[in-house]
Amino acid sequence: MRIPLDGASLDTMTYAGDLGTSPTRLLLLGPQGAGKGTQAQRLAAFTGARHISTGDLIRAEIAAGTRLGRTIKGYNDRGELVPDATVIDMVRPILSEDNWLLDGFPRTLAQAIALDRALGDLGAGLDLVVALEAPDAALIERLSGRRQSEATGKIYHLVSNPPGPDDPGPFIQRDDDRPEHIRRRLELYHAETEPLKEYYAARGLLAHVDALQPIEQVTARILWQMEAHMPARKAAPRAPWAPQPIPLRDEEWRDAVPSAS
Ligand code: AMP
């Protein structure tokens, strides 16, 4: 089945393809501002997979004022990475579930190796790693207009995706979205997280998606990539980490797949 590119129909259609019942283990990699959180929310609604955002887990810990929250608040506010061991401990218990999409984890090689080990212990593997791609200049523009609703947790942009009347707000700018912290977060992404693309590409797990497309089209492209991957998983469960061939570019995938009949 093909997912229509048309944004409106994507929002209203009842999705009944292969993704409906298959558990999903998916990573969303991408720089801050590429739309990982927005896409993860949409994909979770489509697939029923649990959206796990380490950024949200960290902010919840800080908001609750726990000892851990007080320890990590400084890192979060400055846009620095929280220490690996702390984040790994937060995520590990959730990984034993079999239907999730991880947004914002792993962000370092140490985290990726810890994820491998945790999944290896479970005899499980990843289905797909989606890298959302966008140049820094566009990301800086997006991040400085980003607001999060305190009421619903939803993420908006003042210009391109403003809140509707159903969300009462208030709409907060995260400390780490302030201009002085954005550049540092992008630097960290390029230095620490971007190399993970190679790590997963070597296993044939990586798909690139252009994050500058409209929100609905980015979702559709990710779903295409998931469809490309998941039937193989259902037909013949593979050993953890066995490489799977996957087209790297949306265009290649579109060309490779016969039209739905
Ligand atoms: P995010 O909402 O994913 O942009 O994350 C916000 C902030 O939480 C980051 O700037 C880091 O301070 C922290 N954080 C989130 N995920 C991780 C991670 N996997 N490793 C280290 N720090 C993280």
Boltz pocket constraint, residues with backbone or C-beta under 6 A from the ligand:
constraints:
  - pocket:
      binder: B
      contacts: [[A, 32], [A, 54], [A, 55], [A, 56], [A, 58], [A, 75], [A, 76], [A, 77], [A, 79], [A, 80], [A, 81], [A, 82], [A, 83], [A, 84], [A, 87], [A, 103], [A, 104], [A, 105], [A, 106], [A, 107], [A, 108], [A, 111], [A, 176], [A, 185]]
      max_distance: 6.0
